[in-house]
Amino acid sequence: MSYAMVKLLLTIIDIYWWILLATVVVSWLTAFDVINMRSNVAYSIWKWLNAVTEPLLGPIRSVLPSVGGLDLSPLILLLLMQFLRDLIANSAGAYAFG
Protein backbone atom coordinates (compact mmCIF):
# COMPACT_ATOMS: atom_id res chain seq x y z
CA MET A 1 0.00 0.00 0.00
CA SER A 2 1.42 3.38 -0.93
CA TYR A 3 2.38 6.04 1.56
CA ALA A 4 -0.32 8.39 0.27
CA MET A 5 -3.07 5.78 0.63
CA VAL A 6 -2.01 4.87 4.17
CA LYS A 7 -1.83 8.53 5.15
CA LEU A 8 -5.29 9.17 3.65
CA LEU A 9 -6.87 6.26 5.53
CA LEU A 10 -5.26 7.30 8.81
CA THR A 11 -6.40 10.89 8.30
CA ILE A 12 -9.99 9.76 7.65
CA ILE A 13 -9.93 7.67 10.82
CA ASP A 14 -8.55 10.63 12.79
CA ILE A 15 -11.22 13.02 11.47
CA TYR A 16 -13.99 10.53 12.25
CA TRP A 17 -12.52 10.11 15.76
CA TRP A 18 -12.94 13.85 16.36
CA ILE A 19 -16.46 13.83 14.92
CA LEU A 20 -17.40 10.98 17.24
CA LEU A 21 -15.92 12.82 20.20
CA ALA A 22 -17.89 15.96 19.24
CA THR A 23 -21.07 13.87 19.12
CA VAL A 24 -20.47 12.59 22.64
CA VAL A 25 -19.75 16.08 24.00
CA VAL A 26 -22.80 17.62 22.33
CA SER A 27 -25.02 14.83 23.67
CA TRP A 28 -23.73 15.47 27.20
CA LEU A 29 -24.21 19.23 26.86
CA THR A 30 -27.73 18.64 25.59
CA ALA A 31 -28.53 16.25 28.43
CA PHE A 32 -27.41 18.81 31.01
CA ASP A 33 -29.36 21.55 29.20
CA VAL A 34 -26.26 23.59 28.38
CA ILE A 35 -27.14 23.52 24.69
CA ASN A 36 -30.68 24.40 23.71
CA MET A 37 -31.88 22.17 20.86
CA ARG A 38 -34.59 24.69 20.00
CA SER A 39 -31.82 26.76 18.42
CA ASN A 40 -31.65 26.15 14.67
CA VAL A 41 -27.85 26.16 14.64
CA ALA A 42 -27.52 23.71 17.54
CA TYR A 43 -30.18 21.43 16.07
CA SER A 44 -28.52 21.48 12.63
CA ILE A 45 -25.13 20.59 14.12
CA TRP A 46 -26.67 17.78 16.18
CA LYS A 47 -28.58 16.45 13.18
CA TRP A 48 -25.40 16.39 11.06
CA LEU A 49 -23.30 14.75 13.79
CA ASN A 50 -25.99 12.15 14.34
CA ALA A 51 -26.30 11.43 10.60
CA VAL A 52 -22.54 10.91 10.31
CA THR A 53 -22.06 8.72 13.40
CA GLU A 54 -25.29 6.75 13.67
CA PRO A 55 -24.53 4.32 10.80
CA LEU A 56 -21.61 2.94 12.84
CA LEU A 57 -23.03 3.43 16.34
CA GLY A 58 -26.44 1.88 15.62
CA PRO A 59 -25.23 -1.68 15.02
CA ILE A 60 -23.00 -1.51 18.10
CA ARG A 61 -25.95 -0.31 20.22
CA SER A 62 -28.07 -3.20 18.99
CA VAL A 63 -25.47 -5.72 20.20
CA LEU A 64 -24.43 -4.11 23.51
CA PRO A 65 -26.55 -4.79 26.58
CA SER A 66 -27.99 -1.84 28.49
CA VAL A 67 -25.65 -0.65 31.24
CA GLY A 68 -27.74 1.45 33.62
CA GLY A 69 -28.67 4.04 31.02
CA LEU A 70 -25.10 4.59 29.84
CA ASP A 71 -24.39 4.43 26.13
CA LEU A 72 -21.05 2.67 25.76
CA SER A 73 -21.24 2.36 21.98
CA PRO A 74 -19.00 5.43 21.33
CA LEU A 75 -16.33 3.95 23.60
CA ILE A 76 -16.47 0.62 21.75
CA LEU A 77 -16.29 2.41 18.39
CA LEU A 78 -13.32 4.52 19.53
CA LEU A 79 -11.48 1.36 20.59
CA LEU A 80 -12.28 -0.33 17.28
CA MET A 81 -11.09 2.71 15.37
CA GLN A 82 -7.81 2.76 17.30
CA PHE A 83 -7.32 -0.94 16.57
CA LEU A 84 -8.02 -0.34 12.87
CA ARG A 85 -5.65 2.63 12.80
CA ASP A 86 -2.85 0.58 14.37
CA LEU A 87 -3.54 -2.34 12.05
CA ILE A 88 -3.31 -0.15 8.95
CA ALA A 89 -0.18 1.65 10.13
CA ASN A 90 1.61 -1.56 11.16
CA SER A 91 0.63 -3.57 8.09
CA ALA A 92 1.95 -0.82 5.86
CA GLY A 93 5.21 -0.73 7.77
CA ALA A 94 4.37 2.81 8.76
CA TYR A 95 4.41 2.68 12.52
CA ALA A 96 5.90 6.17 12.55
CA PHE A 97 2.46 7.56 11.58
CA GLY A 98 0.95 7.16 14.98
Biopython code that builds the backbone (N, CA, C, O; Angstrom):
import numpy as np
from Bio.PDB.StructureBuilder import StructureBuilder

atoms = [
    (1, "MET", "N", (0.851, -1.167, 0.000)),
    (1, "MET", "CA", (0.000, 0.000, 0.000)),
    (1, "MET", "C", (0.903, 1.238, 0.000)),
    (1, "MET", "O", (1.891, 1.292, 0.733)),
    (2, "SER", "N", (0.566, 2.206, -0.806)),
    (2, "SER", "CA", (1.416, 3.381, -0.934)),
    (2, "SER", "C", (1.308, 4.286, 0.283)),
    (2, "SER", "O", (0.337, 4.242, 1.038)),
    (3, "TYR", "N", (2.328, 5.101, 0.447)),
    (3, "TYR", "CA", (2.378, 6.041, 1.561)),
    (3, "TYR", "C", (1.172, 6.968, 1.550)),
    (3, "TYR", "O", (0.584, 7.234, 2.598)),
    (4, "ALA", "N", (0.799, 7.461, 0.370)),
    (4, "ALA", "CA", (-0.320, 8.392, 0.266)),
    (4, "ALA", "C", (-1.637, 7.732, 0.680)),
    (4, "ALA", "O", (-2.456, 8.356, 1.354)),
    (5, "MET", "N", (-1.843, 6.487, 0.287)),
    (5, "MET", "CA", (-3.075, 5.782, 0.634)),
    (5, "MET", "C", (-3.148, 5.522, 2.140)),
    (5, "MET", "O", (-4.201, 5.698, 2.753)),
    (6, "VAL", "N", (-2.044, 5.110, 2.726)),
    (6, "VAL", "CA", (-2.014, 4.868, 4.173)),
    (6, "VAL", "C", (-2.294, 6.160, 4.919)),
    (6, "VAL", "O", (-3.088, 6.186, 5.860)),
    (7, "LYS", "N", (-1.640, 7.227, 4.496)),
    (7, "LYS", "CA", (-1.827, 8.530, 5.152)),
    (7, "LYS", "C", (-3.273, 8.995, 5.017)),
    (7, "LYS", "O", (-3.829, 9.544, 5.968)),
    (8, "LEU", "N", (-3.890, 8.788, 3.861)),
    (8, "LEU", "CA", (-5.287, 9.170, 3.652)),
    (8, "LEU", "C", (-6.211, 8.388, 4.579)),
    (8, "LEU", "O", (-7.084, 8.973, 5.220)),
    (9, "LEU", "N", (-6.026, 7.078, 4.654)),
    (9, "LEU", "CA", (-6.867, 6.256, 5.533)),
    (9, "LEU", "C", (-6.713, 6.657, 6.998)),
    (9, "LEU", "O", (-7.700, 6.743, 7.728)),
    (10, "LEU", "N", (-5.484, 6.900, 7.422)),
    (10, "LEU", "CA", (-5.258, 7.302, 8.808)),
    (10, "LEU", "C", (-5.858, 8.669, 9.098)),
    (10, "LEU", "O", (-6.361, 8.904, 10.196)),
    (11, "THR", "N", (-5.811, 9.563, 8.137)),
    (11, "THR", "CA", (-6.403, 10.889, 8.305)),
    (11, "THR", "C", (-7.926, 10.793, 8.399)),
    (11, "THR", "O", (-8.540, 11.485, 9.211)),
    (12, "ILE", "N", (-8.530, 9.950, 7.585)),
    (12, "ILE", "CA", (-9.986, 9.758, 7.648)),
    (12, "ILE", "C", (-10.391, 9.188, 9.001)),
    (12, "ILE", "O", (-11.382, 9.622, 9.587)),
    (13, "ILE", "N", (-9.642, 8.232, 9.493)),
    (13, "ILE", "CA", (-9.932, 7.666, 10.816)),
    (13, "ILE", "C", (-9.796, 8.738, 11.896)),
    (13, "ILE", "O", (-10.627, 8.814, 12.801)),
    (14, "ASP", "N", (-8.755, 9.566, 11.807)),
    (14, "ASP", "CA", (-8.554, 10.626, 12.792)),
    (14, "ASP", "C", (-9.686, 11.656, 12.770)),
    (14, "ASP", "O", (-10.154, 12.086, 13.824)),
    (15, "ILE", "N", (-10.120, 12.046, 11.586)),
    (15, "ILE", "CA", (-11.220, 13.017, 11.472)),
    (15, "ILE", "C", (-12.503, 12.421, 12.039)),
    (15, "ILE", "O", (-13.238, 13.098, 12.757)),
    (16, "TYR", "N", (-12.773, 11.161, 11.720)),
    (16, "TYR", "CA", (-13.987, 10.529, 12.248)),
    (16, "TYR", "C", (-13.909, 10.391, 13.764)),
    (16, "TYR", "O", (-14.933, 10.473, 14.442)),
    (17, "TRP", "N", (-12.706, 10.182, 14.306)),
    (17, "TRP", "CA", (-12.518, 10.109, 15.761)),
    (17, "TRP", "C", (-12.967, 11.414, 16.405)),
    (17, "TRP", "O", (-13.672, 11.402, 17.414)),
    (18, "TRP", "N", (-12.559, 12.546, 15.820)),
    (18, "TRP", "CA", (-12.938, 13.848, 16.365)),
    (18, "TRP", "C", (-14.431, 14.104, 16.201)),
    (18, "TRP", "O", (-15.050, 14.701, 17.082)),
    (19, "ILE", "N", (-15.012, 13.672, 15.109)),
    (19, "ILE", "CA", (-16.461, 13.828, 14.917)),
    (19, "ILE", "C", (-17.220, 13.023, 15.964)),
    (19, "ILE", "O", (-18.203, 13.504, 16.526)),
    (20, "LEU", "N", (-16.774, 11.814, 16.224)),
    (20, "LEU", "CA", (-17.403, 10.980, 17.241)),
    (20, "LEU", "C", (-17.276, 11.615, 18.625)),
    (20, "LEU", "O", (-18.230, 11.610, 19.403)),
    (21, "LEU", "N", (-16.124, 12.148, 18.923)),
    (21, "LEU", "CA", (-15.924, 12.825, 20.200)),
    (21, "LEU", "C", (-16.835, 14.049, 20.314)),
    (21, "LEU", "O", (-17.397, 14.298, 21.381)),
    (22, "ALA", "N", (-16.988, 14.807, 19.241)),
    (22, "ALA", "CA", (-17.893, 15.959, 19.242)),
    (22, "ALA", "C", (-19.333, 15.519, 19.475)),
    (22, "ALA", "O", (-20.081, 16.206, 20.170)),
    (23, "THR", "N", (-19.729, 14.395, 18.912)),
    (23, "THR", "CA", (-21.073, 13.872, 19.117)),
    (23, "THR", "C", (-21.315, 13.552, 20.588)),
    (23, "THR", "O", (-22.374, 13.866, 21.130)),
    (24, "VAL", "N", (-20.343, 12.935, 21.221)),
    (24, "VAL", "CA", (-20.466, 12.593, 22.643)),
    (24, "VAL", "C", (-20.578, 13.858, 23.486)),
    (24, "VAL", "O", (-21.429, 13.939, 24.372)),
    (25, "VAL", "N", (-19.731, 14.840, 23.219)),
    (25, "VAL", "CA", (-19.747, 16.082, 24.000)),
    (25, "VAL", "C", (-21.063, 16.828, 23.812)),
    (25, "VAL", "O", (-21.643, 17.315, 24.782)),
    (26, "VAL", "N", (-21.530, 16.922, 22.589)),
    (26, "VAL", "CA", (-22.797, 17.616, 22.328)),
    (26, "VAL", "C", (-23.953, 16.879, 22.997)),
    (26, "VAL", "O", (-24.871, 17.521, 23.507)),
    (27, "SER", "N", (-23.929, 15.562, 23.008)),
    (27, "SER", "CA", (-25.021, 14.826, 23.672)),
    (27, "SER", "C", (-25.003, 15.072, 25.180)),
    (27, "SER", "O", (-26.061, 15.178, 25.800)),
    (28, "TRP", "N", (-23.810, 15.165, 25.776)),
    (28, "TRP", "CA", (-23.730, 15.470, 27.205)),
    (28, "TRP", "C", (-24.228, 16.889, 27.480)),
    (28, "TRP", "O", (-24.992, 17.114, 28.418)),
    (29, "LEU", "N", (-23.793, 17.838, 26.662)),
    (29, "LEU", "CA", (-24.210, 19.228, 26.861)),
    (29, "LEU", "C", (-25.713, 19.390, 26.669)),
    (29, "LEU", "O", (-26.342, 20.215, 27.331)),
    (30, "THR", "N", (-26.280, 18.612, 25.774)),
    (30, "THR", "CA", (-27.726, 18.642, 25.586)),
    (30, "THR", "C", (-28.434, 18.017, 26.777)),
    (30, "THR", "O", (-29.456, 18.532, 27.229)),
    (31, "ALA", "N", (-27.909, 16.926, 27.284)),
    (31, "ALA", "CA", (-28.528, 16.246, 28.426)),
    (31, "ALA", "C", (-28.527, 17.122, 29.676)),
    (31, "ALA", "O", (-29.464, 17.067, 30.472)),
    (32, "PHE", "N", (-27.490, 17.923, 29.850)),
    (32, "PHE", "CA", (-27.410, 18.809, 31.015)),
    (32, "PHE", "C", (-27.974, 20.194, 30.725)),
    (32, "PHE", "O", (-27.787, 21.124, 31.509)),
    (33, "ASP", "N", (-28.660, 20.324, 29.603)),
    (33, "ASP", "CA", (-29.359, 21.547, 29.203)),
    (33, "ASP", "C", (-28.420, 22.748, 29.080)),
    (33, "ASP", "O", (-28.814, 23.879, 29.366)),
    (34, "VAL", "N", (-27.198, 22.504, 28.662)),
    (34, "VAL", "CA", (-26.263, 23.589, 28.380)),
    (34, "VAL", "C", (-26.499, 24.101, 26.968)),
    (34, "VAL", "O", (-26.412, 25.299, 26.701)),
    (35, "ILE", "N", (-26.802, 23.164, 26.066)),
    (35, "ILE", "CA", (-27.135, 23.516, 24.687)),
    (35, "ILE", "C", (-28.637, 23.365, 24.511)),
    (35, "ILE", "O", (-29.223, 22.347, 24.881)),
    (36, "ASN", "N", (-29.250, 24.398, 23.937)),
    (36, "ASN", "CA", (-30.683, 24.399, 23.706)),
    (36, "ASN", "C", (-30.952, 23.887, 22.292)),
    (36, "ASN", "O", (-30.560, 24.530, 21.318)),
    (37, "MET", "N", (-31.607, 22.754, 22.172)),
    (37, "MET", "CA", (-31.876, 22.168, 20.864)),
    (37, "MET", "C", (-32.977, 22.902, 20.104)),
    (37, "MET", "O", (-33.248, 22.577, 18.948)),
    (38, "ARG", "N", (-33.611, 23.881, 20.731)),
    (38, "ARG", "CA", (-34.592, 24.687, 19.996)),
    (38, "ARG", "C", (-33.903, 25.703, 19.091)),
    (38, "ARG", "O", (-34.539, 26.302, 18.224)),
    (39, "SER", "N", (-32.601, 25.895, 19.296)),
    (39, "SER", "CA", (-31.818, 26.757, 18.416)),
    (39, "SER", "C", (-31.595, 26.047, 17.088)),
    (39, "SER", "O", (-31.228, 24.873, 17.062)),
    (40, "ASN", "N", (-31.815, 26.754, 15.993)),
    (40, "ASN", "CA", (-31.653, 26.147, 14.667)),
    (40, "ASN", "C", (-30.217, 25.701, 14.417)),
    (40, "ASN", "O", (-29.984, 24.646, 13.828)),
    (41, "VAL", "N", (-29.260, 26.501, 14.862)),
    (41, "VAL", "CA", (-27.850, 26.159, 14.644)),
    (41, "VAL", "C", (-27.479, 24.899, 15.428)),
    (41, "VAL", "O", (-26.873, 23.976, 14.883)),
    (42, "ALA", "N", (-27.846, 24.868, 16.703)),
    (42, "ALA", "CA", (-27.523, 23.706, 17.540)),
    (42, "ALA", "C", (-28.205, 22.453, 17.003)),
    (42, "ALA", "O", (-27.597, 21.383, 16.965)),
    (43, "TYR", "N", (-29.458, 22.578, 16.589)),
    (43, "TYR", "CA", (-30.179, 21.425, 16.065)),
    (43, "TYR", "C", (-29.566, 20.939, 14.751)),
    (43, "TYR", "O", (-29.480, 19.734, 14.516)),
    (44, "SER", "N", (-29.144, 21.862, 13.903)),
    (44, "SER", "CA", (-28.522, 21.475, 12.630)),
    (44, "SER", "C", (-27.199, 20.747, 12.859)),
    (44, "SER", "O", (-26.907, 19.752, 12.195)),
    (45, "ILE", "N", (-26.397, 21.253, 13.809)),
    (45, "ILE", "CA", (-25.134, 20.592, 14.124)),
    (45, "ILE", "C", (-25.393, 19.198, 14.671)),
    (45, "ILE", "O", (-24.733, 18.241, 14.267)),
    (46, "TRP", "N", (-26.355, 19.074, 15.596)),
    (46, "TRP", "CA", (-26.668, 17.777, 16.181)),
    (46, "TRP", "C", (-27.181, 16.805, 15.117)),
    (46, "TRP", "O", (-26.810, 15.631, 15.104)),
    (47, "LYS", "N", (-28.029, 17.303, 14.238)),
    (47, "LYS", "CA", (-28.582, 16.449, 13.184)),
    (47, "LYS", "C", (-27.472, 15.936, 12.264)),
    (47, "LYS", "O", (-27.484, 14.769, 11.874)),
    (48, "TRP", "N", (-26.510, 16.804, 11.914)),
    (48, "TRP", "CA", (-25.397, 16.390, 11.063)),
    (48, "TRP", "C", (-24.504, 15.382, 11.776)),
    (48, "TRP", "O", (-24.146, 14.352, 11.205)),
    (49, "LEU", "N", (-24.142, 15.679, 13.031)),
    (49, "LEU", "CA", (-23.299, 14.751, 13.792)),
    (49, "LEU", "C", (-23.960, 13.384, 13.916)),
    (49, "LEU", "O", (-23.309, 12.349, 13.768)),
    (50, "ASN", "N", (-25.252, 13.395, 14.188)),
    (50, "ASN", "CA", (-25.991, 12.148, 14.340)),
    (50, "ASN", "C", (-26.054, 11.378, 13.018)),
    (50, "ASN", "O", (-25.933, 10.153, 13.006)),
    (51, "ALA", "N", (-26.243, 12.091, 11.911)),
    (51, "ALA", "CA", (-26.305, 11.432, 10.601)),
    (51, "ALA", "C", (-24.960, 10.804, 10.230)),
    (51, "ALA", "O", (-24.923, 9.770, 9.564)),
    (52, "VAL", "N", (-23.869, 11.416, 10.652)),
    (52, "VAL", "CA", (-22.544, 10.907, 10.310)),
    (52, "VAL", "C", (-22.145, 9.723, 11.196)),
    (52, "VAL", "O", (-21.501, 8.787, 10.724)),
    (53, "THR", "N", (-22.523, 9.759, 12.471)),
    (53, "THR", "CA", (-22.058, 8.724, 13.400)),
    (53, "THR", "C", (-23.039, 7.570, 13.598)),
    (53, "THR", "O", (-22.618, 6.468, 13.948)),
    (54, "GLU", "N", (-24.299, 7.790, 13.390)),
    (54, "GLU", "CA", (-25.291, 6.746, 13.672)),
    (54, "GLU", "C", (-25.133, 5.484, 12.828)),
    (54, "GLU", "O", (-25.411, 4.396, 13.335)),
    (55, "PRO", "N", (-24.700, 5.569, 11.561)),
    (55, "PRO", "CA", (-24.527, 4.320, 10.800)),
    (55, "PRO", "C", (-23.531, 3.344, 11.436)),
    (55, "PRO", "O", (-23.666, 2.134, 11.255)),
    (56, "LEU", "N", (-22.546, 3.837, 12.169)),
    (56, "LEU", "CA", (-21.611, 2.938, 12.840)),
    (56, "LEU", "C", (-22.000, 2.666, 14.296)),
    (56, "LEU", "O", (-21.715, 1.591, 14.823)),
    (57, "LEU", "N", (-22.644, 3.629, 14.940)),
    (57, "LEU", "CA", (-23.027, 3.432, 16.336)),
    (57, "LEU", "C", (-24.277, 2.561, 16.484)),
    (57, "LEU", "O", (-24.401, 1.820, 17.460)),
    (58, "GLY", "N", (-25.191, 2.642, 15.537)),
    (58, "GLY", "CA", (-26.439, 1.878, 15.615)),
    (58, "GLY", "C", (-26.247, 0.378, 15.753)),
    (58, "GLY", "O", (-26.824, -0.230, 16.654)),
    (59, "PRO", "N", (-25.448, -0.237, 14.882)),
    (59, "PRO", "CA", (-25.225, -1.683, 15.020)),
    (59, "PRO", "C", (-24.542, -2.065, 16.332)),
    (59, "PRO", "O", (-24.825, -3.125, 16.890)),
    (60, "ILE", "N", (-23.650, -1.214, 16.824)),
    (60, "ILE", "CA", (-22.995, -1.508, 18.100)),
    (60, "ILE", "C", (-24.014, -1.434, 19.234)),
    (60, "ILE", "O", (-23.997, -2.265, 20.142)),
    (61, "ARG", "N", (-24.903, -0.437, 19.182)),
    (61, "ARG", "CA", (-25.948, -0.307, 20.216)),
    (61, "ARG", "C", (-26.877, -1.514, 20.222)),
    (61, "ARG", "O", (-27.341, -1.940, 21.280)),
    (62, "SER", "N", (-27.144, -2.060, 19.049)),
    (62, "SER", "CA", (-28.072, -3.196, 18.992)),
    (62, "SER", "C", (-27.464, -4.459, 19.600)),
    (62, "SER", "O", (-28.196, -5.356, 20.016)),
    (63, "VAL", "N", (-26.136, -4.538, 19.657)),
    (63, "VAL", "CA", (-25.467, -5.716, 20.199)),
    (63, "VAL", "C", (-25.157, -5.561, 21.694)),
    (63, "VAL", "O", (-25.231, -6.531, 22.449)),
    (64, "LEU", "N", (-24.814, -4.350, 22.112)),
    (64, "LEU", "CA", (-24.433, -4.107, 23.509)),
    (64, "LEU", "C", (-25.637, -4.196, 24.440)),
    (64, "LEU", "O", (-26.719, -3.715, 24.102)),
    (65, "PRO", "N", (-25.461, -4.802, 25.598)),
    (65, "PRO", "CA", (-26.550, -4.790, 26.581)),
    (65, "PRO", "C", (-26.640, -3.414, 27.255)),
    (65, "PRO", "O", (-25.668, -2.660, 27.272)),
    (66, "SER", "N", (-27.787, -3.105, 27.794)),
    (66, "SER", "CA", (-27.989, -1.840, 28.491)),
    (66, "SER", "C", (-27.193, -1.844, 29.795)),
    (66, "SER", "O", (-27.224, -2.817, 30.548)),
    (67, "VAL", "N", (-26.483, -0.753, 30.052)),
    (67, "VAL", "CA", (-25.646, -0.653, 31.241)),
    (67, "VAL", "C", (-26.122, 0.545, 32.058)),
    (67, "VAL", "O", (-25.470, 1.589, 32.065)),
    (68, "GLY", "N", (-27.240, 0.400, 32.737)),
    (68, "GLY", "CA", (-27.736, 1.447, 33.620)),
    (68, "GLY", "C", (-27.960, 2.785, 32.948)),
    (68, "GLY", "O", (-27.729, 3.823, 33.569)),
    (69, "GLY", "N", (-28.393, 2.797, 31.722)),
    (69, "GLY", "CA", (-28.671, 4.038, 31.024)),
    (69, "GLY", "C", (-27.458, 4.663, 30.353)),
    (69, "GLY", "O", (-27.586, 5.697, 29.698)),
    (70, "LEU", "N", (-26.296, 4.068, 30.499)),
    (70, "LEU", "CA", (-25.101, 4.592, 29.843)),
    (70, "LEU", "C", (-24.967, 4.018, 28.436)),
    (70, "LEU", "O", (-25.178, 2.826, 28.213)),
    (71, "ASP", "N", (-24.619, 4.874, 27.508)),
    (71, "ASP", "CA", (-24.389, 4.432, 26.133)),
    (71, "ASP", "C", (-22.893, 4.229, 25.943)),
    (71, "ASP", "O", (-22.140, 5.196, 25.827)),
    (72, "LEU", "N", (-22.471, 2.995, 25.911)),
    (72, "LEU", "CA", (-21.050, 2.673, 25.762)),
    (72, "LEU", "C", (-20.632, 2.456, 24.311)),
    (72, "LEU", "O", (-19.471, 2.151, 24.038)),
    (73, "SER", "N", (-21.566, 2.610, 23.386)),
    (73, "SER", "CA", (-21.238, 2.364, 21.985)),
    (73, "SER", "C", (-20.155, 3.311, 21.443)),
    (73, "SER", "O", (-19.322, 2.858, 20.658)),
    (74, "PRO", "N", (-20.119, 4.608, 21.819)),
    (74, "PRO", "CA", (-19.000, 5.428, 21.332)),
    (74, "PRO", "C", (-17.643, 4.939, 21.834)),
    (74, "PRO", "O", (-16.659, 4.991, 21.096)),
    (75, "LEU", "N", (-17.578, 4.471, 23.058)),
    (75, "LEU", "CA", (-16.325, 3.952, 23.598)),
    (75, "LEU", "C", (-15.865, 2.722, 22.813)),
    (75, "LEU", "O", (-14.688, 2.598, 22.473)),
    (76, "ILE", "N", (-16.796, 1.824, 22.533)),
    (76, "ILE", "CA", (-16.467, 0.623, 21.748)),
    (76, "ILE", "C", (-15.985, 1.026, 20.358)),
    (76, "ILE", "O", (-15.000, 0.483, 19.857)),
    (77, "LEU", "N", (-16.679, 1.979, 19.736)),
    (77, "LEU", "CA", (-16.287, 2.414, 18.395)),
    (77, "LEU", "C", (-14.917, 3.095, 18.411)),
    (77, "LEU", "O", (-14.122, 2.895, 17.493)),
    (78, "LEU", "N", (-14.634, 3.891, 19.433)),
    (78, "LEU", "CA", (-13.316, 4.521, 19.535)),
    (78, "LEU", "C", (-12.213, 3.470, 19.666)),
    (78, "LEU", "O", (-11.151, 3.602, 19.056)),
    (79, "LEU", "N", (-12.462, 2.443, 20.449)),
    (79, "LEU", "CA", (-11.484, 1.361, 20.591)),
    (79, "LEU", "C", (-11.285, 0.609, 19.274)),
    (79, "LEU", "O", (-10.157, 0.286, 18.902)),
    (80, "LEU", "N", (-12.374, 0.336, 18.579)),
    (80, "LEU", "CA", (-12.279, -0.334, 17.278)),
    (80, "LEU", "C", (-11.526, 0.522, 16.259)),
    (80, "LEU", "O", (-10.736, 0.008, 15.466)),
    (81, "MET", "N", (-11.776, 1.814, 16.289)),
    (81, "MET", "CA", (-11.086, 2.714, 15.373)),
    (81, "MET", "C", (-9.589, 2.764, 15.669)),
    (81, "MET", "O", (-8.775, 2.810, 14.747)),
    (82, "GLN", "N", (-9.228, 2.756, 16.938)),
    (82, "GLN", "CA", (-7.814, 2.760, 17.299)),
    (82, "GLN", "C", (-7.139, 1.459, 16.860)),
    (82, "GLN", "O", (-6.008, 1.471, 16.375)),
    (83, "PHE", "N", (-7.841, 0.342, 17.035)),
    (83, "PHE", "CA", (-7.320, -0.944, 16.572)),
    (83, "PHE", "C", (-7.122, -0.926, 15.057)),
    (83, "PHE", "O", (-6.087, -1.371, 14.561)),
    (84, "LEU", "N", (-8.110, -0.413, 14.324)),
    (84, "LEU", "CA", (-8.018, -0.343, 12.869)),
    (84, "LEU", "C", (-6.875, 0.575, 12.437)),
    (84, "LEU", "O", (-6.147, 0.263, 11.495)),
    (85, "ARG", "N", (-6.724, 1.684, 13.112)),
    (85, "ARG", "CA", (-5.646, 2.626, 12.797)),
    (85, "ARG", "C", (-4.275, 1.960, 12.990)),
    (85, "ARG", "O", (-3.394, 2.072, 12.138)),
    (86, "ASP", "N", (-4.116, 1.273, 14.115)),
    (86, "ASP", "CA", (-2.852, 0.582, 14.373)),
    (86, "ASP", "C", (-2.609, -0.535, 13.368)),
    (86, "ASP", "O", (-1.481, -0.739, 12.920)),
    (87, "LEU", "N", (-3.663, -1.255, 13.016)),
    (87, "LEU", "CA", (-3.543, -2.340, 12.050)),
    (87, "LEU", "C", (-3.093, -1.815, 10.687)),
    (87, "LEU", "O", (-2.218, -2.401, 10.050)),
    (88, "ILE", "N", (-3.684, -0.726, 10.248)),
    (88, "ILE", "CA", (-3.307, -0.148, 8.952)),
    (88, "ILE", "C", (-1.867, 0.356, 8.992)),
    (88, "ILE", "O", (-1.082, 0.089, 8.081)),
    (89, "ALA", "N", (-1.531, 1.077, 10.038)),
    (89, "ALA", "CA", (-0.180, 1.647, 10.132)),
    (89, "ALA", "C", (0.873, 0.539, 10.215)),
    (89, "ALA", "O", (1.909, 0.621, 9.555)),
    (90, "ASN", "N", (0.618, -0.484, 11.011)),
    (90, "ASN", "CA", (1.605, -1.561, 11.162)),
    (90, "ASN", "C", (1.710, -2.436, 9.925)),
    (90, "ASN", "O", (2.807, -2.855, 9.557)),
    (91, "SER", "N", (0.590, -2.716, 9.281)),
    (91, "SER", "CA", (0.630, -3.571, 8.094)),
    (91, "SER", "C", (1.317, -2.880, 6.932)),
    (91, "SER", "O", (1.855, -3.539, 6.042)),
    (92, "ALA", "N", (1.300, -1.548, 6.936)),
    (92, "ALA", "CA", (1.953, -0.817, 5.864)),
    (92, "ALA", "C", (3.412, -0.538, 6.202)),
    (92, "ALA", "O", (4.131, 0.080, 5.417)),
    (93, "GLY", "N", (3.842, -0.993, 7.365)),
    (93, "GLY", "CA", (5.209, -0.733, 7.771)),
    (93, "GLY", "C", (5.416, 0.733, 8.101)),
    (93, "GLY", "O", (6.514, 1.274, 7.970)),
    (94, "ALA", "N", (4.337, 1.357, 8.529)),
    (94, "ALA", "CA", (4.371, 2.806, 8.756)),
    (94, "ALA", "C", (4.045, 3.123, 10.202)),
    (94, "ALA", "O", (3.197, 3.972, 10.477)),
    (95, "TYR", "N", (4.692, 2.468, 11.101)),
    (95, "TYR", "CA", (4.413, 2.680, 12.520)),
    (95, "TYR", "C", (4.723, 4.111, 12.946)),
    (95, "TYR", "O", (4.213, 4.575, 13.965)),
    (96, "ALA", "N", (5.535, 4.798, 12.196)),
    (96, "ALA", "CA", (5.897, 6.173, 12.547)),
    (96, "ALA", "C", (4.735, 7.137, 12.366)),
    (96, "ALA", "O", (4.838, 8.296, 12.770)),
    (97, "PHE", "N", (3.627, 6.691, 11.768)),
    (97, "PHE", "CA", (2.462, 7.564, 11.578)),
    (97, "PHE", "C", (1.806, 7.922, 12.895)),
    (97, "PHE", "O", (1.319, 9.041, 13.056)),
    (98, "GLY", "N", (1.784, 7.006, 13.829)),
    (98, "GLY", "CA", (0.947, 7.161, 14.980)),
    (98, "GLY", "C", (1.551, 7.721, 16.170)),
    (98, "GLY", "O", (0.878, 7.877, 17.188)),
]
sb = StructureBuilder()
sb.init_structure("model")
sb.init_model(0)
sb.init_chain("A")
sb.init_seg("    ")
for serial, (resi, resn, name, xyz) in enumerate(atoms, 1):
    if name == "N":
        sb.init_residue(resn, " ", resi, " ")
    sb.init_atom(name, np.array(xyz, "f"), 0.0, 1.0, " ", f" {name:<3s}", serial, name[0])
structure = sb.get_structure()
